[in-house]
Amino acid sequence: DAKTTQPPSMDCAEGRAANLPCNHSTISGNEYVYWYRQIHSQGPQYIIHGLKNNETNEMASLIITEDRKSSTLILPHATLRDTAVYYCIVRAPSQGGSEKLVFGKGTKLTVNP
Amino acid sequence: DTAVSQTPKYLVTQMGNDKSIKCEQNLGHDTMYWYKQDSKKFLKIMFSYNNKELIINETVPNRFSPKSPDKAHLNLHINSLELGDSAVYFCATHAGSPLHFGNGTRLTVT
């Protein structure tokens, strides 16, 4: 799986948009970009994923650059409960029924009141 | 209902003991995993099972033995526990994407 680079930490004011960047310059054509987050003392939680097009769901938006070498996760109105470590992962579609997600260090997002 | 549940949530034990961690999922997924998160917070895959068959084994010491009695359960048995086994162990499942994780078992070996 391709490697990703994320800033180790970011701060955001409550109610403002949080924009979390991720570089994945060696991504392959069939690899998806996934975002998970881990709130303290909990298991990782899936947020969103995409291949080429921008994606939006009830939790966040994912903006992928045209060359696919980087992406940005956007939490439109961050709340204190969004304080967590956010992981950006790239992976090819699973084969043989198993996923092998490779987690990096992620970005520790702190939402301040 | 919790989709992926692990027991116990906390486990403190002494070196050399044998212990088991249990995982149960009610999502009907075919594939289950064990991940380990060490003190540096790196989350690494250990094993995956698909329909009760071992698919991935990431060079984990053979003191660790996963067992899947049925599709809804994947247990992790650890023999001769060592200090370095202290970590948080996460169970996960999926059918397609994405992965669904449990809330972890914090194992402390003293």
Interface residues (C-beta under 8 A of the other chain):
Chain A: Y34 Y36 Q38 S41 Q42 G43 P44 Q45 Y46 H49 V85 Y87 S94 G96 G97 S98 E99 K100 L101 V102 F103 K105
Chain B: V4 D30 T31 Y33 K41 F42 L43 K44 I45 S48 N50 N51 I55 I56 F90 A92 H94 G96 S97 P98 L99 H100 F101 G102 N103 G104
